[in-house]
Amino acid sequence: VEFVESGGGLVQAGESLRLFCVVSGIIMEIQTLAWFRRGVGEERDMVANITADGRTYYIDSVKGRFTASRDNAKKTIYLQMNSLKPEDTDHYFCNACPWPRAEWGRGTQVTVTP
C-alpha cells in the first residue's frame, strides 16, 4: 500500500489549494478514503472522508470550505480547499478509513498566512 500526497503550498488567508493523493495497493472501488492532518502531537486527525461511491463527511471546521472528491480510475483522491484560514495550517495526509493502513505517505504541507 502506498499513498503519495501533493498539492500543498504557502498561501494567504482566503486563497485556495487543491490536494492530490495517488493511491496504490488498495481496491478503490470498495474503499473509503480520508484526508487527515497532523494536528496536536503525533496523532493524525481526520478532516474529511469519501466513500467509494462518493459520499462525503467533513469535520465542522471545514464544512462549506473543503470538498473531497475521487477518481477511482486514476486511483486518486482530491481535497479542494477554499477560503483557507491560518488555522488550516498543517501537514495533510490521506489514508484508508475508518482503519488507516500502517503505511502513511509523506503528506503535504499547507501553510496559510494571515
URMO-V762997 format. One line per field, one symbol per residue. phi: phi as a letter, one per 40 degrees, with the letter a starting at -180 (. if undefined). psi: psi as a letter, one per 40 degrees, with the letter a starting at -180 (. if undefined). A space follows every 10 residues. Layout:
# URMO-V762997
phi->???
psi->???
This chain:
# URMO-V762997
phi->.abbcahcib bcdgcbabcb acbbgbcccb bcbabbbcgc gccbbcbaba cccgcbbbcd cbdgbbbcaa bcccfbbbbc bbfcbdccda bbbbacacbd ccccccgacb bbcc
psi->hhhhiieiah iiheaiihii hhhieihdee hhiihiidah aeihhhdiih ideeiiiiid eehedihiii gddefhiihh hifiideehi hiiiiiiegi idgiaeihhh hhi.
